[in-house]
Amino acid sequence: MKNVHDIIIRPIITESSMDQLAEKKYTFEVAKTANKVEIKKAIEEIFPGVKVDKVATMNMLGKIKRMGRSEGRRNNWKKAIVTLTESSKTIEFFEGLI
């Protein structure tokens, strides 16, 4: 079994993700091999009192970056947008950021 902290890597804090907090939608970077069921269980285990309604996942392509003449690519990664139920508690990590 995977560790929950190996599945949820970090929260994504951008302007658009902060706008979604009013709708109880939270954005995380997750492991590329994680599926929706694993992400849901990991969120509910890491944050007690939180009930997940649905999970939307996206595979994000790494950007092409240049350093002088040479060119490289950042790593590809996976993003998950987690929607909580209406009766669920909010995730306290994001409360001080609004």
N, CA, C and O atoms as a GROMACS GRO file, in nm:
protein
  392
    1MET      N    1   0.083  -0.119   0.000
    1MET     CA    2   0.000   0.000   0.000
    1MET      C    3   0.087   0.125   0.000
    1MET      O    4   0.190   0.129   0.068
    2LYS      N    5   0.046   0.225  -0.076
    2LYS     CA    6   0.121   0.349  -0.084
    2LYS      C    7   0.097   0.435   0.039
    2LYS      O    8  -0.011   0.431   0.099
    3ASN      N    9   0.198   0.513   0.076
    3ASN     CA   10   0.183   0.610   0.182
    3ASN      C   11   0.102   0.727   0.129
    3ASN      O   12   0.118   0.765   0.013
    4VAL      N   13   0.015   0.785   0.212
    4VAL     CA   14  -0.071   0.894   0.165
    4VAL      C   15   0.010   1.018   0.129
    4VAL      O   16  -0.031   1.096   0.044
    5HIS      N   17   0.124   1.037   0.194
    5HIS     CA   18   0.208   1.153   0.164
    5HIS      C   19   0.290   1.131   0.037
    5HIS      O   20   0.348   1.226  -0.015
    6ASP      N   21   0.296   1.009  -0.013
    6ASP     CA   22   0.356   0.984  -0.144
    6ASP      C   23   0.256   1.011  -0.256
    6ASP      O   24   0.295   1.039  -0.369
    7ILE      N   25   0.128   1.004  -0.225
    7ILE     CA   26   0.023   1.029  -0.325
    7ILE      C   27   0.000   1.179  -0.341
    7ILE      O   28   0.000   1.231  -0.453
    8ILE      N   29  -0.019   1.250  -0.229
    8ILE     CA   30  -0.041   1.395  -0.232
    8ILE      C   31   0.095   1.461  -0.214
    8ILE      O   32   0.154   1.453  -0.106
    9ILE      N   33   0.146   1.526  -0.319
    9ILE     CA   34   0.280   1.583  -0.315
    9ILE      C   35   0.279   1.723  -0.254
    9ILE      O   36   0.353   1.750  -0.160
   10ARG      N   37   0.195   1.813  -0.308
   10ARG     CA   38   0.190   1.950  -0.255
   10ARG      C   39   0.061   2.017  -0.301
   10ARG      O   40   0.002   1.976  -0.401
   11PRO      N   41   0.017   2.120  -0.229
   11PRO     CA   42  -0.098   2.198  -0.277
   11PRO      C   43  -0.054   2.295  -0.386
   11PRO      O   44   0.060   2.342  -0.386
   12ILE      N   45  -0.143   2.325  -0.478
   12ILE     CA   46  -0.117   2.423  -0.583
   12ILE      C   47  -0.183   2.554  -0.540
   12ILE      O   48  -0.304   2.560  -0.518
   13ILE      N   49  -0.102   2.658  -0.527
   13ILE     CA   50  -0.153   2.787  -0.481
   13ILE      C   51  -0.134   2.888  -0.594
   13ILE      O   52  -0.026   2.945  -0.611
   14THR      N   53  -0.240   2.909  -0.672
   14THR     CA   54  -0.240   3.006  -0.780
   14THR      C   55  -0.364   3.093  -0.765
   14THR      O   56  -0.451   3.067  -0.682
   15GLU      N   57  -0.372   3.196  -0.847
   15GLU     CA   58  -0.487   3.286  -0.840
   15GLU      C   59  -0.617   3.213  -0.875
   15GLU      O   60  -0.719   3.232  -0.809
   16SER      N   61  -0.613   3.130  -0.977
   16SER     CA   62  -0.734   3.058  -1.017
   16SER      C   63  -0.774   2.952  -0.915
   16SER      O   64  -0.893   2.928  -0.893
   17SER      N   65  -0.676   2.887  -0.852
   17SER     CA   66  -0.711   2.788  -0.750
   17SER      C   67  -0.766   2.853  -0.624
   17SER      O   68  -0.847   2.792  -0.554
   18MET      N   69  -0.723   2.976  -0.593
   18MET     CA   70  -0.777   3.047  -0.478
   18MET      C   71  -0.921   3.092  -0.504
   18MET      O   72  -1.000   3.101  -0.410
   19ASP      N   73  -0.956   3.121  -0.629
   19ASP     CA   74  -1.093   3.158  -0.662
   19ASP      C   75  -1.188   3.041  -0.645
   19ASP      O   76  -1.307   3.061  -0.618
   20GLN      N   77  -1.139   2.919  -0.659
   20GLN     CA   78  -1.223   2.800  -0.647
   20GLN      C   79  -1.248   2.759  -0.502
   20GLN      O   80  -1.330   2.670  -0.478
   21LEU      N   81  -1.181   2.821  -0.407
   21LEU     CA   82  -1.200   2.784  -0.266
   21LEU      C   83  -1.342   2.813  -0.219
   21LEU      O   84  -1.393   2.743  -0.131
   22ALA      N   85  -1.408   2.914  -0.275
   22ALA     CA   86  -1.546   2.945  -0.236
   22ALA      C   87  -1.640   2.831  -0.274
   22ALA      O   88  -1.744   2.814  -0.210
   23GLU      N   89  -1.606   2.754  -0.376
   23GLU     CA   90  -1.687   2.641  -0.419
   23GLU      C   91  -1.642   2.510  -0.355
   23GLU      O   92  -1.687   2.402  -0.394
   24LYS      N   93  -1.552   2.520  -0.256
   24LYS     CA   94  -1.494   2.403  -0.187
   24LYS      C   95  -1.418   2.313  -0.283
   24LYS      O   96  -1.428   2.190  -0.275
   25LYS      N   97  -1.341   2.374  -0.375
   25LYS     CA   98  -1.255   2.300  -0.466
   25LYS      C   99  -1.111   2.332  -0.431
   25LYS      O  100  -1.073   2.449  -0.425
   26TYR      N  101  -1.030   2.229  -0.410
   26TYR     CA  102  -0.891   2.243  -0.371
   26TYR      C  103  -0.804   2.172  -0.474
   26TYR      O  104  -0.840   2.065  -0.524
   27THR      N  105  -0.689   2.232  -0.506
   27THR     CA  106  -0.601   2.181  -0.610
   27THR      C  107  -0.472   2.128  -0.549
   27THR      O  108  -0.412   2.194  -0.464
   28PHE      N  109  -0.429   2.009  -0.592
   28PHE     CA  110  -0.308   1.946  -0.542
   28PHE      C  111  -0.228   1.888  -0.657
   28PHE      O  112  -0.283   1.848  -0.759
   29GLU      N  113  -0.096   1.884  -0.638
   29GLU     CA  114  -0.011   1.803  -0.726
   29GLU      C  115  -0.006   1.664  -0.665
   29GLU      O  116   0.018   1.649  -0.545
   30VAL      N  117  -0.030   1.563  -0.746
   30VAL     CA  118  -0.035   1.426  -0.698
   30VAL      C  119   0.063   1.340  -0.776
   30VAL      O  120   0.116   1.383  -0.879
   31ALA      N  121   0.086   1.220  -0.727
   31ALA     CA  122   0.175   1.126  -0.796
   31ALA      C  123   0.114   1.088  -0.931
   31ALA      O  124  -0.008   1.077  -0.945
   32LYS      N  125   0.201   1.070  -1.030
   32LYS     CA  126   0.153   1.039  -1.165
   32LYS      C  127   0.081   0.906  -1.173
   32LYS      O  128  -0.002   0.886  -1.261
   33THR      N  129   0.113   0.814  -1.082
   33THR     CA  130   0.052   0.681  -1.086
   33THR      C  131  -0.074   0.671  -1.002
   33THR      O  132  -0.139   0.567  -1.001
   34ALA      N  133  -0.111   0.778  -0.931
   34ALA     CA  134  -0.226   0.775  -0.841
   34ALA      C  135  -0.356   0.784  -0.921
   34ALA      O  136  -0.364   0.859  -1.018
   35ASN      N  137  -0.457   0.707  -0.878
   35ASN     CA  138  -0.588   0.718  -0.942
   35ASN      C  139  -0.683   0.796  -0.851
   35ASN      O  140  -0.645   0.835  -0.741
   36LYS      N  141  -0.805   0.818  -0.898
   36LYS     CA  142  -0.899   0.903  -0.826
   36LYS      C  143  -0.938   0.845  -0.690
   36LYS      O  144  -0.955   0.920  -0.593
   37VAL      N  145  -0.952   0.715  -0.681
   37VAL     CA  146  -0.990   0.652  -0.555
   37VAL      C  147  -0.879   0.668  -0.452
   37VAL      O  148  -0.906   0.697  -0.335
   38GLU      N  149  -0.754   0.650  -0.493
   38GLU     CA  150  -0.641   0.667  -0.401
   38GLU      C  151  -0.629   0.812  -0.356
   38GLU      O  152  -0.599   0.838  -0.239
   39ILE      N  153  -0.653   0.907  -0.446
   39ILE     CA  154  -0.645   1.048  -0.410
   39ILE      C  155  -0.753   1.083  -0.309
   39ILE      O  156  -0.727   1.156  -0.213
   40LYS      N  157  -0.874   1.032  -0.330
   40LYS     CA  158  -0.985   1.059  -0.238
   40LYS      C  159  -0.955   1.005  -0.098
   40LYS      O  160  -0.976   1.075   0.001
   41LYS      N  161  -0.906   0.882  -0.089
   41LYS     CA  162  -0.873   0.823   0.041
   41LYS      C  163  -0.759   0.898   0.108
   41LYS      O  164  -0.760   0.916   0.230
   42ALA      N  165  -0.660   0.942   0.031
   42ALA     CA  166  -0.545   1.013   0.088
   42ALA      C  167  -0.586   1.148   0.146
   42ALA      O  168  -0.541   1.185   0.254
   43ILE      N  169  -0.672   1.222   0.075
   43ILE     CA  170  -0.719   1.352   0.124
   43ILE      C  171  -0.799   1.335   0.252
   43ILE      O  172  -0.781   1.411   0.348
   44GLU      N  173  -0.887   1.235   0.256
   44GLU     CA  174  -0.969   1.213   0.375
   44GLU      C  175  -0.886   1.165   0.493
   44GLU      O  176  -0.924   1.188   0.608
   45GLU      N  177  -0.772   1.099   0.468
   45GLU     CA  178  -0.686   1.054   0.577
   45GLU      C  179  -0.595   1.166   0.628
   45GLU      O  180  -0.572   1.176   0.748
   46ILE      N  181  -0.544   1.248   0.537
   46ILE     CA  182  -0.454   1.356   0.578
   46ILE      C  183  -0.528   1.465   0.654
   46ILE      O  184  -0.479   1.516   0.755
   47PHE      N  185  -0.648   1.502   0.606
   47PHE     CA  186  -0.727   1.609   0.667
   47PHE      C  187  -0.850   1.548   0.733
   47PHE      O  188  -0.947   1.519   0.665
   48PRO      N  189  -0.848   1.529   0.867
   48PRO     CA  190  -0.962   1.467   0.935
   48PRO      C  191  -1.086   1.557   0.930
   48PRO      O  192  -1.076   1.679   0.940
   49GLY      N  193  -1.202   1.495   0.916
   49GLY     CA  194  -1.328   1.568   0.910
   49GLY      C  195  -1.365   1.616   0.772
   49GLY      O  196  -1.468   1.681   0.755
   50VAL      N  197  -1.282   1.584   0.672
   50VAL     CA  198  -1.307   1.628   0.534
   50VAL      C  199  -1.367   1.511   0.457
   50VAL      O  200  -1.316   1.399   0.462
   51LYS      N  201  -1.476   1.538   0.386
   51LYS     CA  202  -1.540   1.437   0.301
   51LYS      C  203  -1.532   1.482   0.156
   51LYS      O  204  -1.577   1.592   0.122
   52VAL      N  205  -1.475   1.399   0.071
   52VAL     CA  206  -1.455   1.432  -0.069
   52VAL      C  207  -1.576   1.388  -0.150
   52VAL      O  208  -1.620   1.274  -0.139
   53ASP      N  209  -1.628   1.480  -0.232
   53ASP     CA  210  -1.741   1.448  -0.320
   53ASP      C  211  -1.691   1.390  -0.451
   53ASP      O  212  -1.736   1.283  -0.492
   54LYS      N  213  -1.598   1.461  -0.519
   54LYS     CA  214  -1.545   1.409  -0.644
   54LYS      C  215  -1.403   1.460  -0.666
   54LYS      O  216  -1.360   1.559  -0.606
   55VAL      N  217  -1.333   1.391  -0.755
   55VAL     CA  218  -1.194   1.423  -0.787
   55VAL      C  219  -1.182   1.431  -0.939
   55VAL      O  220  -1.226   1.342  -1.011
   56ALA      N  221  -1.121   1.540  -0.986
   56ALA     CA  222  -1.092   1.556  -1.128
   56ALA      C  223  -0.940   1.558  -1.143
   56ALA      O  224  -0.872   1.632  -1.071
   57THR      N  225  -0.886   1.479  -1.235
   57THR     CA  226  -0.741   1.472  -1.253
   57THR      C  227  -0.703   1.515  -1.393
   57THR      O  228  -0.779   1.498  -1.488
   58MET      N  229  -0.582   1.573  -1.404
   58MET     CA  230  -0.529   1.616  -1.533
   58MET      C  231  -0.380   1.585  -1.539
   58MET      O  232  -0.309   1.605  -1.440
   59ASN      N  233  -0.333   1.537  -1.653
   59ASN     CA  234  -0.190   1.520  -1.675
   59ASN      C  235  -0.138   1.648  -1.739
   59ASN      O  236  -0.185   1.689  -1.845
   60MET      N  237  -0.040   1.710  -1.674
   60MET     CA  238   0.014   1.838  -1.720
   60MET      C  239   0.150   1.814  -1.785
   60MET      O  240   0.235   1.745  -1.729
   61LEU      N  241   0.169   1.871  -1.903
   61LEU     CA  242   0.296   1.858  -1.973
   61LEU      C  243   0.395   1.959  -1.918
   61LEU      O  244   0.360   2.073  -1.888
   62GLY      N  245   0.521   1.915  -1.904
   62GLY     CA  246   0.626   2.006  -1.859
   62GLY      C  247   0.659   2.108  -1.966
   62GLY      O  248   0.656   2.078  -2.086
   63LYS      N  249   0.692   2.229  -1.923
   63LYS     CA  250   0.723   2.336  -2.018
   63LYS      C  251   0.862   2.317  -2.077
   63LYS      O  252   0.951   2.261  -2.013
   64ILE      N  253   0.879   2.364  -2.199
   64ILE     CA  254   1.011   2.366  -2.262
   64ILE      C  255   1.081   2.493  -2.217
   64ILE      O  256   1.026   2.602  -2.230
   65LYS      N  257   1.202   2.479  -2.165
   65LYS     CA  258   1.279   2.592  -2.114
   65LYS      C  259   1.413   2.596  -2.185
   65LYS      O  260   1.467   2.493  -2.225
   66ARG      N  261   1.467   2.718  -2.201
   66ARG     CA  262   1.597   2.736  -2.266
   66ARG      C  263   1.694   2.797  -2.168
   66ARG      O  264   1.657   2.879  -2.084
   67MET      N  265   1.820   2.756  -2.180
   67MET     CA  266   1.930   2.816  -2.105
   67MET      C  267   2.039   2.839  -2.209
   67MET      O  268   2.118   2.750  -2.240
   68GLY      N  269   2.042   2.962  -2.262
   68GLY     CA  270   2.136   2.989  -2.369
   68GLY      C  271   2.092   2.919  -2.496
   68GLY      O  272   1.978   2.935  -2.540
   69ARG      N  273   2.182   2.842  -2.555
   69ARG     CA  274   2.148   2.768  -2.677
   69ARG      C  275   2.081   2.635  -2.650
   69ARG      O  276   2.006   2.584  -2.733
   70SER      N  277   2.109   2.579  -2.533
   70SER     CA  278   2.054   2.446  -2.504
   70SER      C  279   1.908   2.458  -2.460
   70SER      O  280   1.864   2.560  -2.407
   71GLU      N  281   1.837   2.352  -2.484
   71GLU     CA  282   1.694   2.349  -2.458
   71GLU      C  283   1.663   2.224  -2.377
   71GLU      O  284   1.719   2.118  -2.401
   72GLY      N  285   1.572   2.238  -2.281
   72GLY     CA  286   1.533   2.125  -2.199
   72GLY      C  287   1.385   2.131  -2.168
   72GLY      O  288   1.316   2.224  -2.210
   73ARG      N  289   1.339   2.033  -2.097
   73ARG     CA  290   1.197   2.025  -2.064
   73ARG      C  291   1.183   1.995  -1.915
   73ARG      O  292   1.254   1.912  -1.860
   74ARG      N  293   1.088   2.065  -1.852
   74ARG     CA  294   1.054   2.034  -1.714
   74ARG      C  295   0.979   1.902  -1.709
   74ARG      O  296   0.930   1.854  -1.811
   75ASN      N  297   0.970   1.844  -1.590
   75ASN     CA  298   0.903   1.716  -1.575
   75ASN      C  299   0.752   1.729  -1.597
   75ASN      O  300   0.693   1.832  -1.565
   76ASN      N  301   0.691   1.625  -1.652
   76ASN     CA  302   0.546   1.616  -1.659
   76ASN      C  303   0.494   1.584  -1.518
   76ASN      O  304   0.564   1.521  -1.439
   77TRP      N  305   0.371   1.629  -1.488
   77TRP     CA  306   0.315   1.606  -1.355
   77TRP      C  307   0.163   1.592  -1.364
   77TRP      O  308   0.104   1.617  -1.469
   78LYS      N  309   0.103   1.551  -1.253
   78LYS     CA  310  -0.040   1.528  -1.251
   78LYS      C  311  -0.105   1.621  -1.149
   78LYS      O  312  -0.054   1.638  -1.038
   79LYS      N  313  -0.218   1.680  -1.187
   79LYS     CA  314  -0.290   1.773  -1.102
   79LYS      C  315  -0.426   1.714  -1.069
   79LYS      O  316  -0.490   1.653  -1.154
   80ALA      N  317  -0.471   1.733  -0.944
   80ALA     CA  318  -0.602   1.686  -0.902
   80ALA      C  319  -0.679   1.803  -0.841
   80ALA      O  320  -0.627   1.875  -0.756
   81ILE      N  321  -0.804   1.820  -0.885
   81ILE     CA  322  -0.894   1.918  -0.824
   81ILE      C  323  -0.996   1.840  -0.744
   81ILE      O  324  -1.074   1.762  -0.799
   82VAL      N  325  -0.995   1.861  -0.613
   82VAL     CA  326  -1.078   1.786  -0.520
   82VAL      C  327  -1.196   1.873  -0.478
   82VAL      O  328  -1.177   1.984  -0.430
   83THR      N  329  -1.319   1.823  -0.497
   83THR     CA  330  -1.439   1.892  -0.456
   83THR      C  331  -1.492   1.827  -0.329
   83THR      O  332  -1.510   1.705  -0.324
   84LEU      N  333  -1.517   1.908  -0.226
   84LEU     CA  334  -1.568   1.857  -0.099
   84LEU      C  335  -1.720   1.862  -0.097
   84LEU      O  336  -1.781   1.938  -0.172
   85THR      N  337  -1.780   1.781  -0.009
   85THR     CA  338  -1.926   1.783   0.006
   85THR      C  339  -1.968   1.909   0.080
   85THR      O  340  -1.884   1.977   0.141
   86GLU      N  341  -2.097   1.941   0.075
   86GLU     CA  342  -2.149   2.062   0.140
   86GLU      C  343  -2.135   2.054   0.292
   86GLU      O  344  -2.109   2.156   0.356
   87SER      N  345  -2.152   1.936   0.350
   87SER     CA  346  -2.146   1.921   0.496
   87SER      C  347  -2.003   1.903   0.548
   87SER      O  348  -1.983   1.892   0.668
   88SER      N  349  -1.907   1.899   0.460
   88SER     CA  350  -1.768   1.873   0.499
   88SER      C  351  -1.703   1.997   0.560
   88SER      O  352  -1.742   2.110   0.531
   89LYS      N  353  -1.605   1.972   0.646
   89LYS     CA  354  -1.522   2.081   0.696
   89LYS      C  355  -1.434   2.132   0.583
   89LYS      O  356  -1.410   2.061   0.485
   90THR      N  357  -1.384   2.255   0.597
   90THR     CA  358  -1.289   2.306   0.498
   90THR      C  359  -1.149   2.257   0.535
   90THR      O  360  -1.125   2.214   0.647
   91ILE      N  361  -1.058   2.265   0.441
   91ILE     CA  362  -0.920   2.227   0.467
   91ILE      C  363  -0.851   2.348   0.529
   91ILE      O  364  -0.840   2.453   0.466
   92GLU      N  365  -0.804   2.332   0.652
   92GLU     CA  366  -0.752   2.445   0.730
   92GLU      C  367  -0.623   2.501   0.673
   92GLU      O  368  -0.589   2.616   0.701
   93PHE      N  369  -0.550   2.424   0.595
   93PHE     CA  370  -0.424   2.469   0.537
   93PHE      C  371  -0.445   2.593   0.450
   93PHE      O  372  -0.360   2.682   0.448
   94PHE      N  373  -0.558   2.598   0.379
   94PHE     CA  374  -0.583   2.706   0.283
   94PHE      C  375  -0.650   2.827   0.346
   94PHE      O  376  -0.660   2.931   0.280
   95GLU      N  377  -0.696   2.820   0.471
   95GLU     CA  378  -0.775   2.928   0.531
   95GLU      C  379  -0.696   3.056   0.548
   95GLU      O  380  -0.753   3.164   0.531
   96GLY      N  381  -0.568   3.050   0.581
   96GLY     CA  382  -0.490   3.170   0.602
   96GLY      C  383  -0.444   3.236   0.473
   96GLY      O  384  -0.389   3.346   0.476
   97LEU      N  385  -0.466   3.172   0.359
   97LEU     CA  386  -0.418   3.223   0.232
   97LEU      C  387  -0.518   3.312   0.160
   97LEU      O  388  -0.483   3.382   0.066
   98ILE      N  389  -0.643   3.309   0.204
   98ILE     CA  390  -0.747   3.386   0.135
   98ILE      C  391  -0.738   3.532   0.171
   98ILE      O  392  -0.817   3.613   0.122
   0.00000   0.00000   0.00000
